Amino acid sequence: MVQWPVYTGTAEPHDGIDALPAPPPWRAFDGGGDSPLAPPAGPAEGASPDRTHRAETYRPTEQSVQLVNAALFLRRPLLVTGPPGSGKSSLAYAVARELRLGPVLRWNITSRSTLADGLYQYDPLSRLYAAGRAAAQDLPSGGELQDHLRLGPLGTSLLPYGRPRVLLIDEIDKSDLDLPNDLLNILEEGQYEIPELLRAARTTPEAHVLVDGGDERVPVTGGRVRCHAFPFVVLTSNGEREFPPAFLRRCVTLRLRQPDAGHLESIVRAHLGEPDAYARTLIARFLERGTSGELATDQLLNAIYLTGASGLAADSRDELAEQLMPYLSRLAGGGDGHGGGGGAQEPDAF
């Protein structure tokens, strides 16, 4: 019996991921055989207080929950598109926390990011230096390949873990034009090769390499990595560019827009407690202004937090709130500020 949903959006941690049904036959992976790696210990948000807060206070909507579960069941990446401050990256931390999937692996994309950056980093110069220093001091060789290679966030997420890791690929629309296409084969096949370890496999069939975000070492056999549980991949985009159809068809797509009044109140309540009369006035003003330009939910939270300080006169409070909620962009002729496009249109939370 298939259990739906696995992710509930209630922010209460549980082990429901163990009830996730087998993947579709075209998305089954067998890395690690009958002995997959144990998932790493630790909270989803690591040691960062702000990420802890974001994971605990995230308030998804019903359709967001549905699409997260669709991505989990289908073993497909979730492409989340929306304006800045709409909670795209917070979703990854909220899912990891509720489903107890361990620390989130985060890959922040820039215009210079390449597929190799996400898979692994190898430093041949440090290896050469270590080998030379060891020879000069008559010590055992310090040039072992595995000591100078570390898996990146994408590479770590595809290790054969028994439970899916959560991988956040943040702001994919800032990448070079080729990166989405470069990701296609990796995310479709759930595997990759490390050429440096492949060449050394005859003498060193198994290497123990460092993973992203920690000092843990994992075995890599023959220079090949293949996942066991496909990771829960969240790709975020501010909607600044279009993606190739081949990339889009391999993703579950969620488009976020401005929350309604009731949802905004629940977001404020989660972050700052029960909204008072003035906070509700700011919520109404925020919604009204949102018809003429693009605003972010965190602007509203900043305004409510600061205008709650004691000693502010009414006029100063109104002026400060206005200054804290400038338009991120103006809309031509009004509208909701998020444009058209296919896929599910869904409000979401900061």
C-alpha positions in Angstrom: 0.0 0.0 0.0 1.5 3.3 -1.1 1.6 5.9 1.7 0.9 9.5 0.5 2.1 11.9 1.6 5.6 11.1 2.9 6.4 14.8 3.4 3.5 16.4 5.3 4.7 20.0 5.8 3.8 19.9 9.5 7.4 20.6 10.6 7.3 17.6 13.0 10.3 15.3 12.3 9.5 11.7 11.6 10.8 8.6 9.7 8.2 8.5 7.0 10.9 8.4 4.4 11.2 4.7 5.2 7.7 4.2 3.9 8.6 5.7 0.5 7.6 3.1 -2.1 10.0 1.6 -4.6 10.9 3.9 -7.5 9.4 3.6 -11.0 11.4 1.0 -12.9 12.9 3.7 -15.1 14.3 5.5 -12.0 15.7 2.5 -10.0 19.3 2.7 -8.9 21.5 0.0 -7.4 24.7 1.7 -6.1 26.2 0.0 -3.1 24.3 -3.2 -3.7 22.9 -4.7 -0.6 25.2 -2.6 1.7 24.4 1.1 1.1 26.1 3.7 3.1 24.6 4.8 6.4 23.3 8.4 6.2 25.3 11.0 8.1 24.2 12.0 11.5 23.3 15.6 12.4 20.5 18.0 11.8 19.4 19.2 8.4 20.5 22.7 9.0 23.9 21.9 10.5 25.1 24.3 13.1 23.6 27.5 11.6 21.0 29.2 13.8 19.4 31.0 10.9 19.0 27.8 8.9 17.5 26.1 12.0 15.0 28.9 12.3 14.1 28.7 8.6 13.6 24.9 8.7 11.4 25.1 11.8 9.2 28.0 10.7 8.8 27.2 7.0 5.1 27.1 6.1 4.3 25.3 2.8 1.0 25.3 1.1 -0.9 22.2 0.1 0.3 22.2 -3.5 3.9 22.7 -2.4 3.5 19.6 -0.3 2.0 17.7 -3.2 4.8 18.6 -5.6 7.5 17.7 -3.0 6.0 14.3 -2.6 5.8 13.9 -6.4 9.5 14.6 -6.7 10.2 12.2 -3.9 8.1 9.4 -5.3 9.3 9.8 -8.9 13.0 10.4 -7.9 13.0 13.6 -9.9 14.6 17.0 -9.2 12.2 19.7 -8.0 12.7 23.0 -9.8 11.4 25.9 -7.6 10.9 29.2 -9.4 9.9 32.4 -7.7 10.9 36.0 -6.7 13.7 36.6 -4.2 12.7 36.1 -0.6 9.8 33.7 -1.4 11.3 30.8 0.5 12.7 28.7 -2.3 15.9 27.5 -0.5 14.1 27.2 2.9 12.0 24.4 1.4 15.0 22.1 1.1 15.9 22.6 4.8 12.3 22.1 5.9 12.1 18.8 4.0 15.4 17.5 5.3 14.4 18.4 8.9 11.0 16.8 8.8 12.2 13.6 7.1 15.4 13.4 9.1 17.6 13.2 6.0 20.7 14.8 7.6 22.6 17.9 6.7 21.6 19.7 3.5 24.3 19.7 0.8 24.3 23.2 -0.8 25.8 24.2 -4.1 25.6 27.9 -4.7 25.7 28.6 -8.4 27.6 31.5 -10.0 28.3 32.4 -13.7 31.6 30.5 -13.3 30.2 27.3 -11.9 30.8 24.1 -13.8 29.6 20.5 -13.5 33.1 19.5 -12.2 32.8 22.0 -9.3 29.7 20.2 -8.1 31.1 16.7 -8.5 34.6 16.8 -6.9 37.7 18.9 -6.5 41.2 17.6 -7.1 44.4 19.5 -6.2 47.4 18.0 -8.1 49.7 20.7 -6.9 49.2 19.9 -3.2 49.7 16.3 -4.0 53.0 17.0 -5.8 54.1 19.2 -2.9 53.3 16.6 -0.3 55.2 13.9 -2.3 58.2 16.2 -2.6 58.2 17.1 1.1 57.9 13.4 2.1 60.9 12.5 -0.2 63.0 15.3 1.2 62.4 14.2 4.7 62.7 10.4 3.9 59.1 9.8 5.0 56.5 7.5 3.6 54.9 9.0 0.5 52.5 11.9 1.2 51.2 12.0 -2.4 48.3 9.5 -2.1 45.7 10.5 -4.6 42.8 10.1 -2.2 44.3 12.6 0.2 44.0 15.4 -2.3 40.5 14.8 -3.6 37.2 15.9 -2.1 33.7 15.3 -3.4 31.5 18.3 -4.1 27.9 18.7 -3.0 26.5 17.0 -6.2 29.1 14.3 -6.0 28.4 13.6 -2.4 24.6 13.5 -2.9 25.0 10.6 -5.4 27.0 8.4 -3.1 25.1 5.1 -2.4 23.3 6.2 0.8 20.5 4.1 2.1 18.3 7.2 2.5 18.2 10.1 0.0 20.4 13.1 0.8 19.0 16.6 0.2 20.9 18.6 -2.4 20.1 22.3 -2.8 21.4 23.8 -6.1 20.8 27.4 -5.5 20.1 30.0 -8.2 20.6 27.7 -11.2 19.5 30.6 -13.4 22.8 32.4 -12.7 24.8 29.6 -14.3 26.5 29.5 -17.6 24.1 28.5 -20.4 25.6 25.0 -20.6 25.3 23.9 -17.0 21.6 22.8 -17.1 22.4 20.6 -20.1 25.5 19.3 -18.4 23.4 18.2 -15.5 21.0 16.2 -17.6 23.0 13.0 -17.9 24.2 13.0 -14.3 20.7 13.5 -12.8 19.2 11.0 -15.3 21.7 8.2 -14.7 22.4 8.9 -11.0 26.1 8.2 -11.5 29.5 9.7 -12.5 33.1 8.8 -12.9 36.3 10.3 -11.3 38.9 10.0 -14.1 41.9 10.4 -11.6 40.6 7.4 -9.6 39.8 5.4 -12.7 43.4 5.7 -13.9 44.7 4.6 -10.4 42.2 1.7 -10.1 44.7 -0.9 -11.1 47.0 -0.2 -8.2 44.4 1.3 -5.8 41.0 -0.3 -6.6 39.3 1.4 -3.6 39.9 4.9 -2.5 38.6 6.6 0.6 37.7 10.2 -0.2 36.5 13.1 1.7 32.8 14.2 1.3 31.4 17.7 1.1 30.9 19.6 4.3 32.8 17.4 6.7 35.8 15.2 7.5 34.0 11.9 6.8 35.7 9.5 4.3 33.7 7.1 2.1 34.9 4.3 -0.2 34.8 4.8 -3.9 35.5 1.6 -5.9 37.1 1.7 -9.4 36.6 5.4 -9.6 32.9 5.1 -10.2 30.0 6.5 -8.0 26.4 5.4 -8.4 23.5 6.3 -6.1 21.4 3.8 -4.2 18.6 6.2 -3.0 18.3 9.1 -5.5 18.8 12.4 -3.7 16.0 14.9 -3.2 17.3 17.7 -5.4 16.0 21.2 -5.1 17.0 23.6 -7.9 16.0 27.2 -7.3 15.5 30.0 -9.8 14.5 33.6 -9.6 12.9 33.3 -13.1 15.6 35.3 -14.8 16.0 32.9 -17.7 14.3 30.1 -19.5 15.6 26.5 -19.4 15.9 23.9 -22.2 12.8 21.7 -22.7 15.0 18.6 -22.2 16.0 19.9 -18.7 12.4 21.0 -17.8 10.8 17.6 -18.7 13.2 15.9 -16.2 12.1 18.1 -13.3 8.9 18.5 -11.2 8.3 22.2 -11.5 6.9 24.5 -8.7 6.3 28.2 -9.4 5.8 30.4 -6.3 3.8 33.6 -6.1 2.8 36.0 -3.4 1.0 34.4 -0.4 -2.6 35.5 0.4 -3.6 37.3 3.6 -4.2 34.1 5.6 -1.0 32.5 4.6 1.0 35.7 5.3 -0.4 35.8 8.8 0.7 32.2 9.4 4.2 33.0 8.2 4.4 36.1 10.5 3.0 34.0 13.4 5.7 31.3 12.8 8.5 33.8 12.8 7.4 36.6 15.2 4.5 35.4 17.1 0.8 36.4 17.0 0.6 39.6 14.7 -0.9 42.6 16.5 -3.2 45.2 14.9 -0.3 47.2 13.3 1.3 44.0 11.9 -2.1 43.2 10.3 -2.2 46.7 8.8 1.3 46.1 7.3 0.1 42.8 5.9 -2.8 44.5 4.2 -0.5 47.2 2.9 2.0 44.7 1.6 -0.8 42.8 -0.3 -2.1 46.1 -1.8 1.4 47.2 -2.9 2.0 43.7 -4.4 -0.5 44.5 -7.2 1.8 47.2 -8.6 5.3 45.6 -8.2 7.3 42.7 -6.9 7.8 42.4 -3.2 9.5 39.7 -1.1 8.0 38.2 2.1 11.1 38.8 4.1 10.6 42.6 3.5 7.3 42.3 5.3 8.9 40.4 8.2 11.7 43.0 8.5 9.1 45.8 8.6 7.0 44.1 11.3 10.0 43.3 13.4 11.5 46.8 13.3 8.3 48.7 13.7 7.5 46.8 16.8 10.4 48.5 18.6 9.4 50.7 21.5 9.9 54.5 21.2 8.9 54.8 17.6 6.4 57.6 16.9 3.5 56.6 14.6 4.7 58.8 11.7 8.2 57.4 12.0 6.9 53.9 12.2 4.9 54.3 9.0 7.8 56.0 7.2 10.2 53.2 8.3 7.8 50.5 7.1 7.5 52.2 3.7 11.3 52.3 3.3 11.7 48.7 4.2 9.3 47.5 1.6 10.5 49.0 -1.7 9.5 47.4 -5.0 12.1 44.9 -6.3 10.7 45.5 -9.7 7.7 47.4 -11.1 4.9 45.8 -13.0 3.7 47.2 -16.3 0.0 47.7 -16.0 -0.3 46.0 -12.6 -0.8 42.2 -12.3 0.6 39.8 -9.8 4.2 40.5 -10.6 5.2 36.9 -11.5 4.5 36.7 -15.2 3.2 33.7 -17.1 4.6 30.4 -17.9 3.5 26.8 -17.6 3.4 24.6 -14.6 1.8 24.9 -11.2 1.3 28.4 -9.9 1.5 28.3 -6.1 2.0 30.8 -3.3 4.6 29.8 -0.8 6.2 30.9 2.4 9.4 32.6 3.5 
